[in-house]
Amino acid sequence: MKQAHTFMMDSFLPHQDTEKADGMFATIVVVLPSSFTGGVAHLSHAGQSTIVDQGAGSLASTSVMAWYTDVMHEIKPIQSGYRLALSYNLIHTTTSLRPALTDTSEGIERLREILLSWKQHLQDEDSPEKIIYLLQHRYSHANYRGSALKGRDAQTVAILDSIGKEIGFRVGLALVECHLRGGADDGGNDYYAPPVGCWSSDDGIASEDLNFLETYETSMTITELVDLDGVLLKKKLKLTEEDEDGVGVEFIPADLREVVESGPHDAQEYEGYQGNGAGSLERWYRRTVLVVWPAEHDEQILRGPHYTRFVLNTLSKTSSSKPTEAERKILNYALGLPPKEPKMATTVLRGVCKAACVWRIPDLWCQAIHVCNGSEFVNKIGKELYLEALACLPTCFIVPSIRQALHKDPENVTRLGLLEFLEQRLSSQGIPAGWIKDARKDVLATLRPLVTADCEPILEAVASLGGMADLDSIVMPQLRNSADSVPLATLATALFREITRPGTSILVSADGVHRGCTVIQDLLTLSIERAQLFALTPPKHGNGTQYSYYPTGALKPSPDLTLILVKACITTRNDPLIRQISNKLAAFSPSDPPNERQIRAESVYIPLVTLVQDFIERRSSSLPEGLQLLYKEVLPLMLAKPNPNEAELALMVRVAKQCNDLNAIIQSTVSQFKALPREPPTVKTLVREFRGLMTEHPAVRGELEPVIGEMIMTMIKALQPRALQGQAAIVDWLDYCAENDSIDSCAEIISRVTHDASSANGNRLTLEFLPLLPTLMSWLSRRGKPHTDQPFPLLVRTVVLRWLQTVLGTTKLADVVQMLASIRNCRCICRYCAPVMRWLAEPSQGEEISLECIGAPNVNHLEKNLRNYVRKLVDWTILRTSPHGIRVVKNDRIYKAQMWSTNQAAGVAAVRAISADEGVLLSILGEEIYKTVVQMLDVPYINTEIGIMAGTSAPTNQTPAGLEGAGRPRGNSSVQPPPKRRRVDENIPVIDLTTP
């Protein structure tokens, strides 16, 4: 007890004492002897009140008053005299709970009833795991213990702790923290924001005065759970999800988050305006909460989210002969999970049922089935666990749960699969005689909507019962009422495989095969009738799976369903039913859009024919009669498709080949084939397919050969010029035309080459056309074609004469000496003029010479001499480098004269390569052209040695007289091309392959 002060006690309005020191829990007032009247004390708490009047005999006595800090008290005014009193604060200095006023009101009993009710309904779906109660006062982390609580908080904890110890509840303290992050309402202009917690300048905004403009992120956590002695129990508590209004079922008040965030914040971070929006503001709000939970929830509270996994693992792995006390505790917890967390029902069911088998407690099995809705479907428990239960528990408990699961399960394959599994794994194990057989018949009598996976199990079940009779009498009536097209077709195919399998058990009676064929036909007829062949379907991935998200316009009809039906009809030998499919495919409605036929052709008809044709060819079977109608309908649509690719063209011919009246089909479609694009891939594909068709059906040869020839000729005429450039390309095209008996097309190719050669420059004539002539001569010999047939002779004459005129020319070496006589007049032997003059006189030095960076004075000097002495023989260009340079080029007059002897030899060799027989050359060139060629080459005849020709001289590299003493260019001032390169035009250097 600590004395606070001595004072003349007058009056106080109604109030509760504030905590004037740490640990203060009550106030005591000692009234000393003094004479007064009035000053009555009014005290009230928890619905009770009392009045204390100390006026009578006050002069002769000492009196004492005391009250807890949470008691409401009022002191009335003194009517007369004076009252002298001593006031003391009572301080709690131990670690136990602070003393608190016992509440004798009805509230305590009501609280006891609520807690007991909670304890009795722990398994209910809406029963909370814990209660989180917001305390009135704020406490620091260091004061997280019961002894540090104040006022009403201390009283509340004291009451709960007392009742909790009596009826089995735990009480603890924890920290609730709410975090908000968002944009600050700073006006978007506080670029130079002051530090957090500081006042801004007069024009700015104080960071502590900011509010949220909008909130991006909110969170609430409960951490640091301690007991009333301050011992840490759990670092972080799991919170239940709030409802749509943000109200939590575990919170008092229910809007705990909102209440905490409405108070002052405990921490803040503010990042001011950054130039593109409001500043970023974060705040943290912290309060102390009281956590109350029943003792049965100790494990899940302290283990947190891992407790459920612990419970389920314990149950599934138990090996004890009977449940221990701890196992019973976790068992009760597990059975309470499904109402609260439905997604855990299956896991809890299997764990508890497994434990029931181990402990051999059939009632526990039934309880788990009831709590977890275990008969909802077969796989909720699983066939392995059913098998174990039948071995461990009385069948009178297990069989009813199996019956319920079979009755409720939505999948035929799962229901029949369970019965098949049990029949194979069990012998007699106490199961009632004939129970599986009866259950199987019940499943067949109550089939779910048929799916593809059901077909095999249904046939196996039928085979184990009455065979085809049960299929016809029990299954078929249900399928006639409701079944989709694809499962029906799949069931028909599976039934066909079964009745044709050696040793099948489904054919119980003598008429089983006939009955089976009738059922198959009925199934396929139903399937075709119910098929929506043009239903819109989503697009598919490359692996065949459908896209999950796709635009509305991506929905298109698919050929998949039609293909399934066609395959089923062919596989089950019901080809006549295909006519029904063809009729449905060809049926149009007046309400169909104008482009419906085109849509069907692109989306269904053409892809379908591709798939069907592949299927038929793999089976090596003929085209069913019913498909002929479809093929005849589809072929014109395929031919009308613009720009078909190679595969589509091949398919067109294969479709035409599959039709019965082949001649009629060819006659009706040849004009359409002719109208297709004439690109080489298109024509080559059609030619290949047509020739294959003629091999298989010689009767159509007369119809198709002219078509093939016309297509090839049109293709050759439409070829781009670059397609006929180069020996290899030309020979390849000639071979292709010859192999397809299109001789006229070969002539067209040579004519096009002749036309190209008539305008070619010297470079192309030398490199392309002259070497081509002996190649074509060899090709004619290989093909057995005469070399005198046009247009080959015309090509030879054109190329040879054009080359003689363009490349060889008429100026000979004798003329060069006269041209170069002017060089002797240039007496300058400087480092630039001398090498240029020597280069000009020597043909082996190339067509041009460059002197780079020699400087403007030297360029001017050289340019002057070129102009004075050889301006008719050369051209030159100033190089605008730094310093300047010059490039000098021989003109055609001097260059051709210097190269004439070399070119003469090359020309003779080229003509000789065509044929070494002078008579053959004469027959190809003709007498007049032959004489012209010999005259221009200056030889008596082609096949002779140039060195012994009359009237000619051998090539020479001698330098004309007068230039022997000229110097050569020095350093890097001269860049001369290699001797085998010569200039055809300004920018294109070429290799002269005719020189040895």
Beta strands, then each sheet from edge to edge (+ up, - down):
strand 1: 2-8
strand 2: 12-15
strand 3: 24-31
strand 4: 36-38
strand 5: 41-45
strand 6: 48-52
strand 7: 63-68
strand 8: 72-75
strand 9: 78-81
strand 10: 84-91
strand 11: 131-134
strand 12: 169-184
strand 13: 212-227
strand 14: 232-237
strand 15: 251-252
strand 16: 267-271
strand 17: 280-294
strand 18: 536-537
strand 19: 556-557
strand 20: 848-851
strand 21: 874-879
strand 22: 885-890
strand 23: 974-975
strand 24: 981-983
strand 25: 989-991
sheet 1: 1+ 10- 3+ 7-
sheet 2: 2+ 8- 5+ 6-
sheet 3: 4+ 9-
sheet 4: 14+ 13- 12+ 17- 11+ 15+
sheet 5: 14+ 13- 12+ 17- 16+
sheet 6: 18+ 19-
sheet 7: 21+ 22- 20+ 23-
sheet 8: 24+ 25-
end
